[in-house]
Structure formats: structure tokens, C-alpha cells
Amino acid sequence: MIFRRFFDPKLAQTSYLIGCPITQEAIVVDPNRRIGRYLEAAAQEGLRISHVTETHIHADFLSGSRELANRTGARLYLSGAAGPEWEYHYAADAGATILRDGDRLSVGRIELRVLHVPGHTPEHLAFLVTDQDRAGEPMGVLTGDFIFVGDVGRPDLLERAVGSAGTMEQSARQLFRSIQRFHDLSDYLQIWPGHGAGSACGKSLSAVPQSTLGYEKRFNWAFGVSEEAAFVRAVLTGQPDPPRYFAEMKRINQAGPRARGATGPSRRLPLPALTAALAAGGAVVDTRPAAEYAAGAIPGTINIPGTRAFTTWAGSLLPYGEEFHLIVGESDEHRVEELVDDLAGIGLDQVGGYFGSDVIADWRESHGRLQTIPQATLDEMRTGSRNGNLVLDVRTKGEWEAGHVPGSVNMPIGELGQRLQEIPRTLPLTVHCQTGLRAAIAASLLRAAGFDQVRLFAGGFAQWRAAGQPIAI
């Protein structure tokens, strides 16, 4: 059996290619939109991709299953295990074969047995993998977002991210029952999960890429809870706020992910195109580091640094279906296509072009000014609220409730764009988060929305706590 693992560190997402060297057939499980990697790997191994499938309707990235199947002529297999509400709407048009509990897929001498394991989502599947050329029993299980190393998939996303009211507790109970089913499987089975550390699909995922079921039974907290009500309480407690773009991903992946197709290099645009884009009200994203942006930026742009968290914040803050542009720093011009690919991975395809770092100097020369965001000191934070300054904490509600600067107002960054009317425009604002990244993005959003008296406390709540300052609960 040929086994290849593909990990996207920015999405913390894993997909797999499993091939039979005898028949030269292969299946790809949970492919993302970067389908070239699967085509290249198959060619390297002398395999033909004959099957494509996925464990569930994904919420954190745009699926590449449909496009990969179309490109290779492979048969597409999709879950139909949870009834009409949770079916793939495009399955019939795509000629997909519907999978249900107990079904078996044969990829040459490799067999995948389908297990319906609802909980993270109602339609979720896992695949027991058997190399029939060597054994009559499975080697491992592709668990998708059901079992991770050290954790299990969160059951609250349908309610908290997609808006399916009343599904959270029911999904948690389904997840508990799915876990009980795995108690009866052999301990030696390898666990091949769909995500690792950094994913928002769980709360305590390990960075270790795989495990065994026996190890998880002993050390994964979810296997140690034997009572259903206690499990429901535990699994629903402490889940992080889901990124805002999850609902859009879920909708697109269920309706039918569009093919990206072949794309050429992004267009490098001159200053007049930037002026026109801003005048038209389009989003312009400056991907330079926060400190560079704060020291001098083009008014009306927003700052989402091109770090590992770039896609998370872009998906949460940029409008889907509308054109936007990028500004990249001198050190990042070689990464333009990487950033564009990152955005395409979550369905943000409408990049109209990009501007190089020289556009900053060109703007200053032609317009005579750049926007700056002053930095607030710890002393200024201490006296801020007493001096009529509004201290805005853009961390999550859970973080704020666990401890915050006295007198501060909580407005999570993902909600900021929808709650601007709640912020007085006459007061000076000091923005902070935990360590600075979210606050820097929020400060740029506020400036782009016309708030002129904005300062950034870059040290954030971590600096406030480390300095021994009073904390409100």
C-alpha cells in the first residue's frame, strides 16, 4: 500500500492519498483546493487517481474533491448517511456515489470500510483502511474531524457558526455515541486525523500527526468520560469562537464548490488603480507587518499581516463575492502567489491584483500624507478610561470574561464590522487584544471606517497582566 499524507500548516488541515501498487489505482481523501499536489504525488508513485472522497461537509476550507474528480475522471464518493438536510446538493449533478454506514470501497487491493460517526457533523464518515494484499484486518482509520490526536471534533459548529439552532447538545450526544462505537475496535489501529494543532475544529489538538486508537483510549480526554451528560458538558465547554467564514465554507461545500481551474500570475498594478479601488469602496488589504503598517499606511486600507493566521482573518473580515486588492511589502513580493493561493483555499478568489511596496512612497509623493496609528504605553492604559478614553478589548467573549482591563469594553474582532455603530466617534479609542495581532487588525479597520482617534496598545492584556495591573472578572 502506498500512503501519502499532505498537511497544510495554515489551515492545519490534512488530506491523504492511498494507492494500490498492483493495480496502480489511488484514492484521495479530504483534498483541499491545491489539487496539483495530489496530481504530482500520484504521478511520482505511478498511480492513477480513480477515487475521491471526503469525510464530511467541511467548514474551514473549500473542498477540492469535485474539481479533483473532474480533472482525473475519478469516481466521486460523498456521504448520504444523515438524511436530506445534510446531503451534498450537487451529488447527483456530479454523478457521485452516495456512501452510508457499512459500505465498502475497493481501490485495487485496498479496501475502505465506511463508518458513520455523527457528532462533529450529522453526515460525518470515517474510513477503516485494509491492505488486503497483506492482511485481512484494517491497518488504520481515517477519522477526519471525528477523532484527533488528543481531542475530538467539536459538536457546536452547526449552531455557533452556521446558525442551526438547537443542534449543539444533540450533536454532542451523537459524538459521545460515536466514540463508544470505537471502544470496540482494536487498539493497534492507527488514527489518521483530518486536522492538527492550530485548527479551530477542536480545542486541544496535538501537533503530533497521527496516533493509535489504543493510545487515544488511554490518554484522549474524550475516551475517559463514561457518562453521556458529563461528556456533553465537557465537550461544549471552552470551545473557541469559530471564525466567521466557516458558515460561508459550509454553504459552498454543500451546494457545490466551484472549480478554480488554471490561474495565471496575479497582476501587479500601478498607483492609479489603487486610487480607483479605494474610491469605489473596495477592500484593499495591506499584508505588511503590523509595526510597518502603523508607522505609515495608505488611508482606507486595512492591515492583515501575511502570517500563518492570514487566511483566518481574511476569511472573517473580507466580503465574499466582491473584488479586493492586496498591498505587499518589499520582502513579501515573492510570496504574492502563495498569499493568493491561501485566499483561494477558503474561497476568496476575487483578488483584482496587487500593489508592490513602492506604492506606499508613490502615494506619499502624490497625496502628501500617510496614515499612522500611535502606540499607547502601559502608563497611558492605566489612566485611559479616567481621561475619557474608550479602551476597546477585541478578544473573544470567553477571554474577556476570564479577565480584562477594568473599564474596558469587549467587542470581538470578528464582530467589529457589524457593531461600529455602537462605538462613539467622539471619544479617543485605545485598542488591545492578548498580544497585539488582533488589535492591530482592529485598529486598521477602525481607521478605514473613519475613526480618527485610534491608538494601539500592542503589548495587550499579556503585558497588562505581567505588569501586575488590576484585573476585572
TIFI-610363 format. One record per residue (C-alpha): x, y, z; residue in three letters. Coordinates in pm, whole numbers. Layout:
TIFI-610363
ATOM; X; Y; Z; ALA .
...
//
This chain:
TIFI-610363
ATOM; 0; 0; 0; MET .
ATOM; 123; 348; -87; ILE .
ATOM; 34; 607; 176; PHE .
ATOM; 95; 981; 140; ARG .
ATOM; -4; 1248; 393; ARG .
ATOM; -47; 1616; 295; PHE .
ATOM; -54; 1880; 566; PHE .
ATOM; -143; 2245; 507; ASP .
ATOM; 2; 2431; 807; PRO .
ATOM; -203; 2748; 751; LYS .
ATOM; -530; 2556; 760; LEU .
ATOM; -388; 2293; 999; ALA .
ATOM; -561; 2051; 760; GLN .
ATOM; -461; 1705; 646; THR .
ATOM; -555; 1507; 339; SER .
ATOM; -442; 1164; 223; TYR .
ATOM; -358; 970; -91; LEU .
ATOM; -372; 592; -60; ILE .
ATOM; -273; 377; -355; GLY .
ATOM; -255; 16; -465; CYS .
ATOM; 78; -55; -641; PRO .
ATOM; -65; -369; -801; ILE .
ATOM; -350; -203; -994; THR .
ATOM; -196; 147; -980; GLN .
ATOM; -524; 295; -855; GLU .
ATOM; -544; 555; -580; ALA .
ATOM; -799; 733; -362; ILE .
ATOM; -763; 1086; -225; VAL .
ATOM; -947; 1164; 100; VAL .
ATOM; -1037; 1521; 204; ASP .
ATOM; -849; 1708; -71; PRO .
ATOM; -833; 2084; -47; ASN .
ATOM; -819; 2321; -344; ARG .
ATOM; -447; 2280; -409; ARG .
ATOM; -516; 1975; -624; ILE .
ATOM; -181; 1998; -802; GLY .
ATOM; -11; 1836; -504; ARG .
ATOM; -223; 1522; -537; TYR .
ATOM; -173; 1501; -913; LEU .
ATOM; 202; 1538; -868; GLU .
ATOM; 221; 1278; -591; ALA .
ATOM; 18; 1027; -790; ALA .
ATOM; 244; 1075; -1091; ALA .
ATOM; 555; 1027; -875; GLN .
ATOM; 416; 699; -744; GLU .
ATOM; 297; 577; -1084; GLY .
ATOM; -66; 588; -971; LEU .
ATOM; -394; 693; -1131; ARG .
ATOM; -640; 875; -904; ILE .
ATOM; -953; 666; -951; SER .
ATOM; -1149; 757; -637; HIS .
ATOM; -1203; 1083; -448; VAL .
ATOM; -1396; 1118; -124; THR .
ATOM; -1425; 1326; 193; GLU .
ATOM; -1525; 1259; 549; THR .
ATOM; -1785; 1537; 577; HIS .
ATOM; -1901; 1878; 452; ILE .
ATOM; -1610; 2094; 559; HIS .
ATOM; -1647; 2434; 723; ALA .
ATOM; -1286; 2552; 745; ASP .
ATOM; -1164; 2527; 385; PHE .
ATOM; -1300; 2498; 34; LEU .
ATOM; -1312; 2135; -75; SER .
ATOM; -1116; 2025; -382; GLY .
ATOM; -1298; 1694; -417; SER .
ATOM; -1524; 1788; -705; ARG .
ATOM; -1251; 1959; -905; GLU .
ATOM; -1002; 1676; -849; LEU .
ATOM; -1257; 1416; -959; ALA .
ATOM; -1338; 1620; -1270; ASN .
ATOM; -971; 1668; -1355; ARG .
ATOM; -880; 1299; -1320; THR .
ATOM; -1203; 1128; -1425; GLY .
ATOM; -1217; 966; -1082; ALA .
ATOM; -1537; 847; -920; ARG .
ATOM; -1658; 1088; -651; LEU .
ATOM; -1794; 940; -328; TYR .
ATOM; -1996; 1154; -84; LEU .
ATOM; -2180; 1091; 240; SER .
ATOM; -2553; 1035; 236; GLY .
ATOM; -2567; 899; 589; ALA .
ATOM; -2767; 1171; 762; ALA .
ATOM; -3081; 1238; 560; GLY .
ATOM; -3187; 1512; 315; PRO .
ATOM; -3094; 1814; 527; GLU .
ATOM; -2728; 1712; 536; TRP .
ATOM; -2686; 1581; 181; GLU .
ATOM; -2450; 1726; -75; TYR .
ATOM; -2675; 1927; -305; HIS .
ATOM; -2453; 1874; -608; TYR .
ATOM; -2407; 1498; -567; ALA .
ATOM; -2646; 1398; -847; ALA .
ATOM; -2508; 1654; -1095; ASP .
ATOM; -2156; 1537; -1019; ALA .
ATOM; -2251; 1172; -1067; GLY .
ATOM; -2134; 1096; -713; ALA .
ATOM; -2180; 762; -544; THR .
ATOM; -2352; 800; -208; ILE .
ATOM; -2190; 638; 95; LEU .
ATOM; -2362; 505; 406; ARG .
ATOM; -2258; 310; 710; ASP .
ATOM; -2114; -32; 624; GLY .
ATOM; -2040; 43; 258; ASP .
ATOM; -1706; -67; 118; ARG .
ATOM; -1478; 95; -138; LEU .
ATOM; -1225; -114; -330; SER .
ATOM; -921; 69; -464; VAL .
ATOM; -736; -219; -622; GLY .
ATOM; -634; -439; -328; ARG .
ATOM; -706; -161; -77; ILE .
ATOM; -1043; -165; 97; GLU .
ATOM; -1206; 127; 279; LEU .
ATOM; -1500; 36; 503; ARG .
ATOM; -1738; 323; 578; VAL .
ATOM; -1833; 406; 936; LEU .
ATOM; -2100; 668; 1004; HIS .
ATOM; -1974; 865; 1305; VAL .
ATOM; -2204; 1165; 1357; PRO .
ATOM; -2130; 1433; 1613; GLY .
ATOM; -1894; 1688; 1461; HIS .
ATOM; -2146; 1695; 1176; THR .
ATOM; -2451; 1470; 1121; PRO .
ATOM; -2317; 1320; 795; GLU .
ATOM; -1960; 1256; 913; HIS .
ATOM; -1787; 938; 796; LEU .
ATOM; -1468; 757; 896; ALA .
ATOM; -1288; 501; 679; PHE .
ATOM; -1131; 178; 805; LEU .
ATOM; -839; 103; 571; VAL .
ATOM; -731; -255; 494; THR .
ATOM; -435; -352; 276; ASP .
ATOM; -579; -682; 152; GLN .
ATOM; -253; -781; -11; ASP .
ATOM; -100; -812; 337; ARG .
ATOM; -381; -865; 588; ALA .
ATOM; -744; -943; 633; GLY .
ATOM; -788; -678; 902; GLU .
ATOM; -765; -299; 886; PRO .
ATOM; -439; -115; 948; MET .
ATOM; -588; 219; 1048; GLY .
ATOM; -877; 458; 1025; VAL .
ATOM; -913; 794; 854; LEU .
ATOM; -1107; 985; 1117; THR .
ATOM; -1150; 1327; 956; GLY .
ATOM; -1280; 1570; 1219; ASP .
ATOM; -1413; 1295; 1446; PHE .
ATOM; -1108; 1180; 1645; ILE .
ATOM; -794; 1389; 1661; PHE .
ATOM; -470; 1320; 1842; VAL .
ATOM; -563; 1425; 2197; GLY .
ATOM; -909; 1559; 2119; ASP .
ATOM; -1235; 1507; 1928; VAL .
ATOM; -1419; 1724; 1680; GLY .
ATOM; -1629; 1999; 1826; ARG .
ATOM; -2008; 1944; 1803; PRO .
ATOM; -2109; 2310; 1837; ASP .
ATOM; -2015; 2446; 1493; LEU .
ATOM; -2351; 2389; 1325; LEU .
ATOM; -2519; 2604; 1588; GLU .
ATOM; -2248; 2862; 1657; ARG .
ATOM; -2105; 2906; 1307; ALA .
ATOM; -2385; 2806; 1071; VAL .
ATOM; -2687; 2906; 1279; GLY .
ATOM; -2860; 2568; 1309; SER .
ATOM; -3034; 2648; 1636; ALA .
ATOM; -3072; 2373; 1891; GLY .
ATOM; -2823; 2130; 1735; THR .
ATOM; -2532; 2171; 1975; MET .
ATOM; -2639; 1937; 2255; GLU .
ATOM; -2787; 1682; 2017; GLN .
ATOM; -2461; 1672; 1819; SER .
ATOM; -2261; 1632; 2142; ALA .
ATOM; -2473; 1330; 2235; ARG .
ATOM; -2422; 1181; 1888; GLN .
ATOM; -2048; 1236; 1923; LEU .
ATOM; -2046; 1052; 2257; PHE .
ATOM; -2221; 752; 2099; ARG .
ATOM; -1982; 751; 1803; SER .
ATOM; -1689; 740; 2044; ILE .
ATOM; -1842; 445; 2228; GLN .
ATOM; -1850; 259; 1900; ARG .
ATOM; -1472; 298; 1869; PHE .
ATOM; -1416; 140; 2211; HIS .
ATOM; -1484; -195; 2044; ASP .
ATOM; -1221; -154; 1770; LEU .
ATOM; -868; -291; 1800; SER .
ATOM; -616; -83; 1991; ASP .
ATOM; -345; -128; 1727; TYR .
ATOM; -540; 70; 1466; LEU .
ATOM; -360; 382; 1355; GLN .
ATOM; -553; 707; 1377; ILE .
ATOM; -510; 936; 1076; TRP .
ATOM; -695; 1260; 1160; PRO .
ATOM; -805; 1547; 937; GLY .
ATOM; -653; 1828; 1146; HIS .
ATOM; -367; 1909; 1379; GLY .
ATOM; -275; 2182; 1625; ALA .
ATOM; -393; 2524; 1513; GLY .
ATOM; -730; 2412; 1379; SER .
ATOM; -1048; 2569; 1513; ALA .
ATOM; -1229; 2235; 1472; CYS .
ATOM; -1132; 2132; 1826; GLY .
ATOM; -997; 2289; 2144; LYS .
ATOM; -684; 2091; 2233; SER .
ATOM; -549; 1923; 1920; LEU .
ATOM; -197; 1782; 1934; SER .
ATOM; 73; 1873; 1684; ALA .
ATOM; 161; 1501; 1655; VAL .
ATOM; 44; 1392; 1307; PRO .
ATOM; -101; 1050; 1397; GLN .
ATOM; -164; 815; 1685; SER .
ATOM; -309; 475; 1763; THR .
ATOM; -657; 404; 1889; LEU .
ATOM; -514; 232; 2198; GLY .
ATOM; -314; 542; 2288; TYR .
ATOM; -619; 765; 2241; GLU .
ATOM; -831; 534; 2455; LYS .
ATOM; -579; 580; 2736; ARG .
ATOM; -489; 948; 2701; PHE .
ATOM; -750; 1132; 2493; ASN .
ATOM; -980; 1305; 2743; TRP .
ATOM; -1293; 1218; 2544; ALA .
ATOM; -1242; 844; 2587; PHE .
ATOM; -1208; 889; 2961; GLY .
ATOM; -1560; 1024; 3012; VAL .
ATOM; -1800; 734; 3052; SER .
ATOM; -2122; 921; 3130; GLU .
ATOM; -2306; 1093; 2846; GLU .
ATOM; -2424; 1405; 3030; ALA .
ATOM; -2073; 1466; 3168; ALA .
ATOM; -1928; 1429; 2819; PHE .
ATOM; -2177; 1679; 2676; VAL .
ATOM; -2081; 1935; 2940; ARG .
ATOM; -1710; 1878; 2887; ALA .
ATOM; -1708; 1887; 2508; VAL .
ATOM; -1916; 2205; 2490; LEU .
ATOM; -1707; 2391; 2748; THR .
ATOM; -1417; 2608; 2637; GLY .
ATOM; -1462; 2576; 2263; GLN .
ATOM; -1301; 2874; 2084; PRO .
ATOM; -1512; 3115; 1883; ASP .
ATOM; -1541; 2978; 1529; PRO .
ATOM; -1404; 3200; 1251; PRO .
ATOM; -1681; 3393; 1076; ARG .
ATOM; -1606; 3245; 735; TYR .
ATOM; -1698; 2892; 848; PHE .
ATOM; -2064; 2948; 761; ALA .
ATOM; -1973; 3051; 406; GLU .
ATOM; -1747; 2748; 361; MET .
ATOM; -2019; 2515; 484; LYS .
ATOM; -2270; 2665; 243; ARG .
ATOM; -2039; 2647; -59; ILE .
ATOM; -1914; 2296; 14; ASN .
ATOM; -2268; 2165; 46; GLN .
ATOM; -2401; 2349; -258; ALA .
ATOM; -2105; 2260; -476; GLY .
ATOM; -1752; 2403; -461; PRO .
ATOM; -1658; 2583; -779; ARG .
ATOM; -1353; 2482; -978; ALA .
ATOM; -1066; 2724; -956; ARG .
ATOM; -909; 2599; -1277; GLY .
ATOM; -576; 2715; -1413; ALA .
ATOM; -471; 3059; -1294; THR .
ATOM; -202; 3288; -1422; GLY .
ATOM; 19; 3514; -1213; PRO .
ATOM; -152; 3795; -1026; SER .
ATOM; -144; 4140; -1184; ARG .
ATOM; 91; 4399; -1039; ARG .
ATOM; -95; 4727; -1056; LEU .
ATOM; 10; 5095; -1055; PRO .
ATOM; -94; 5372; -816; LEU .
ATOM; -395; 5497; -1022; PRO .
ATOM; -557; 5154; -986; ALA .
ATOM; -524; 5180; -608; LEU .
ATOM; -681; 5525; -605; THR .
ATOM; -970; 5393; -815; ALA .
ATOM; -1019; 5086; -594; ALA .
ATOM; -1038; 5294; -277; LEU .
ATOM; -1269; 5548; -439; ALA .
ATOM; -1503; 5265; -539; ALA .
ATOM; -1519; 5144; -178; GLY .
ATOM; -1339; 4818; -244; GLY .
ATOM; -1131; 4646; 23; ALA .
ATOM; -754; 4690; -3; VAL .
ATOM; -554; 4463; 228; VAL .
ATOM; -206; 4570; 334; ASP .
ATOM; -22; 4248; 421; THR .
ATOM; 286; 4412; 574; ARG .
ATOM; 375; 4352; 942; PRO .
ATOM; 164; 4549; 1189; ALA .
ATOM; 453; 4771; 1300; ALA .
ATOM; 527; 4877; 941; GLU .
ATOM; 161; 4949; 877; TYR .
ATOM; 126; 5154; 1197; ALA .
ATOM; 429; 5363; 1102; ALA .
ATOM; 283; 5465; 768; GLY .
ATOM; -6; 5329; 563; ALA .
ATOM; -240; 5440; 288; ILE .
ATOM; -569; 5569; 436; PRO .
ATOM; -867; 5345; 373; GLY .
ATOM; -665; 5022; 364; THR .
ATOM; -685; 4752; 628; ILE .
ATOM; -394; 4557; 773; ASN .
ATOM; -398; 4176; 773; ILE .
ATOM; -34; 4069; 802; PRO .
ATOM; 70; 3779; 580; GLY .
ATOM; 143; 3548; 872; THR .
ATOM; 18; 3197; 941; ARG .
ATOM; -312; 3347; 1059; ALA .
ATOM; -363; 3540; 734; PHE .
ATOM; -640; 3320; 594; THR .
ATOM; -829; 3305; 924; THR .
ATOM; -861; 3683; 949; TRP .
ATOM; -907; 3739; 577; ALA .
ATOM; -1194; 3490; 573; GLY .
ATOM; -1351; 3655; 876; SER .
ATOM; -1319; 4015; 759; LEU .
ATOM; -1331; 4028; 378; LEU .
ATOM; -1661; 4018; 189; PRO .
ATOM; -1722; 3709; -22; TYR .
ATOM; -1818; 3769; -383; GLY .
ATOM; -1660; 4117; -400; GLU .
ATOM; -1331; 4213; -559; GLU .
ATOM; -1045; 4321; -333; PHE .
ATOM; -676; 4404; -374; HIS .
ATOM; -352; 4337; -188; LEU .
ATOM; -54; 4551; -92; ILE .
ATOM; 262; 4351; -21; VAL .
ATOM; 584; 4465; 141; GLY .
ATOM; 919; 4451; -34; GLU .
ATOM; 1021; 4134; 149; SER .
ATOM; 696; 3958; 52; ASP .
ATOM; 663; 4030; -320; GLU .
ATOM; 795; 3681; -395; HIS .
ATOM; 504; 3544; -185; ARG .
ATOM; 220; 3702; -380; VAL .
ATOM; 108; 3378; -543; GLU .
ATOM; 132; 3199; -209; GLU .
ATOM; -96; 3457; -47; LEU .
ATOM; -340; 3436; -338; VAL .
ATOM; -343; 3057; -311; ASP .
ATOM; -404; 3084; 64; ASP .
ATOM; -708; 3303; -2; LEU .
ATOM; -836; 3068; -274; ALA .
ATOM; -816; 2786; -19; GLY .
ATOM; -1104; 2947; 169; ILE .
ATOM; -1294; 3059; -141; GLY .
ATOM; -1170; 3418; -164; LEU .
ATOM; -1100; 3417; -537; ASP .
ATOM; -1176; 3778; -622; GLN .
ATOM; -823; 3920; -599; VAL .
ATOM; -823; 4200; -855; GLY .
ATOM; -443; 4239; -840; GLY .
ATOM; -171; 4357; -607; TYR .
ATOM; 45; 4660; -539; PHE .
ATOM; 412; 4643; -452; GLY .
ATOM; 578; 4822; -162; SER .
ATOM; 669; 5115; -390; ASP .
ATOM; 303; 5219; -391; VAL .
ATOM; 345; 5350; -35; ILE .
ATOM; 611; 5601; -142; ALA .
ATOM; 418; 5684; -460; ASP .
ATOM; 108; 5762; -252; TRP .
ATOM; 303; 5984; -15; ARG .
ATOM; 455; 6172; -306; GLU .
ATOM; 126; 6226; -484; SER .
ATOM; -105; 6273; -183; HIS .
ATOM; 136; 6420; 70; GLY .
ATOM; 40; 6211; 369; ARG .
ATOM; 25; 5863; 513; LEU .
ATOM; -191; 5733; 796; GLN .
ATOM; -24; 5635; 1123; THR .
ATOM; -156; 5453; 1428; ILE .
ATOM; 4; 5583; 1750; PRO .
ATOM; 113; 5335; 2015; GLN .
ATOM; -27; 5357; 2369; ALA .
ATOM; 204; 5295; 2664; THR .
ATOM; 124; 5098; 2977; LEU .
ATOM; 102; 5424; 3175; ASP .
ATOM; -146; 5563; 2924; GLU .
ATOM; -353; 5246; 2953; MET .
ATOM; -364; 5290; 3330; ARG .
ATOM; -515; 5637; 3303; THR .
ATOM; -704; 5587; 2978; GLY .
ATOM; -1059; 5533; 3097; SER .
ATOM; -1025; 5805; 3363; ARG .
ATOM; -928; 6055; 3092; ASN .
ATOM; -1233; 5991; 2875; GLY .
ATOM; -1058; 5730; 2660; ASN .
ATOM; -1255; 5422; 2549; LEU .
ATOM; -1048; 5105; 2595; VAL .
ATOM; -1166; 4850; 2339; LEU .
ATOM; -1078; 4484; 2401; ASP .
ATOM; -1115; 4284; 2077; VAL .
ATOM; -1051; 3939; 2228; ARG .
ATOM; -1323; 3678; 2239; THR .
ATOM; -1603; 3700; 2493; LYS .
ATOM; -1462; 3400; 2679; GLY .
ATOM; -1118; 3558; 2707; GLU .
ATOM; -1270; 3884; 2829; TRP .
ATOM; -1486; 3712; 3090; GLU .
ATOM; -1181; 3525; 3223; ALA .
ATOM; -1011; 3858; 3299; GLY .
ATOM; -992; 4206; 3147; HIS .
ATOM; -869; 4560; 3197; VAL .
ATOM; -1110; 4738; 3435; PRO .
ATOM; -1340; 4974; 3247; GLY .
ATOM; -1269; 4819; 2907; SER .
ATOM; -1541; 4733; 2657; VAL .
ATOM; -1540; 4395; 2485; ASN .
ATOM; -1606; 4378; 2110; MET .
ATOM; -1454; 4066; 1947; PRO .
ATOM; -1274; 4146; 1626; ILE .
ATOM; -1498; 3915; 1424; GLY .
ATOM; -1799; 4127; 1527; GLU .
ATOM; -1634; 4465; 1489; LEU .
ATOM; -1753; 4539; 1136; GLY .
ATOM; -2114; 4473; 1232; GLN .
ATOM; -2101; 4678; 1556; ARG .
ATOM; -1929; 5000; 1453; LEU .
ATOM; -2244; 5199; 1529; GLN .
ATOM; -2202; 5107; 1898; GLU .
ATOM; -1867; 5288; 1921; ILE .
ATOM; -1879; 5663; 1992; PRO .
ATOM; -1691; 5859; 1728; ARG .
ATOM; -1617; 6150; 1960; THR .
ATOM; -1403; 5956; 2210; LEU .
ATOM; -1037; 5859; 2170; PRO .
ATOM; -1002; 5482; 2134; LEU .
ATOM; -729; 5252; 2262; THR .
ATOM; -747; 4904; 2114; VAL .
ATOM; -588; 4590; 2255; HIS .
ATOM; -613; 4212; 2246; CYS .
ATOM; -397; 3946; 2410; GLN .
ATOM; -61; 4002; 2241; THR .
ATOM; -122; 4257; 1965; GLY .
ATOM; -210; 4090; 1633; LEU .
ATOM; -588; 4113; 1654; ARG .
ATOM; -573; 4465; 1795; ALA .
ATOM; -351; 4583; 1508; ALA .
ATOM; -602; 4448; 1257; ILE .
ATOM; -890; 4604; 1451; ALA .
ATOM; -717; 4942; 1467; ALA .
ATOM; -678; 4941; 1089; SER .
ATOM; -1046; 4850; 1047; LEU .
ATOM; -1147; 5139; 1271; LEU .
ATOM; -929; 5384; 1084; ARG .
ATOM; -1068; 5265; 750; ALA .
ATOM; -1420; 5316; 891; ALA .
ATOM; -1343; 5679; 971; GLY .
ATOM; -1243; 5664; 1338; PHE .
ATOM; -958; 5916; 1359; ASP .
ATOM; -862; 5895; 1729; GLN .
ATOM; -732; 5538; 1744; VAL .
ATOM; -430; 5414; 1936; ARG .
ATOM; -288; 5062; 1966; LEU .
ATOM; -174; 4903; 2291; PHE .
ATOM; 49; 4645; 2122; ALA .
ATOM; 151; 4468; 2443; GLY .
ATOM; -207; 4374; 2505; GLY .
ATOM; -359; 4202; 2803; PHE .
ATOM; -49; 3984; 2838; ALA .
ATOM; 163; 4291; 2914; GLN .
ATOM; -105; 4433; 3141; TRP .
ATOM; -115; 4113; 3348; ARG .
ATOM; 265; 4071; 3351; ALA .
ATOM; 296; 4426; 3491; ALA .
ATOM; 77; 4330; 3786; GLY .
ATOM; -207; 4563; 3695; GLN .
ATOM; -559; 4518; 3839; PRO .
ATOM; -783; 4274; 3655; ILE .
ATOM; -1161; 4270; 3641; ALA .
ATOM; -1357; 3946; 3609; ILE .
//
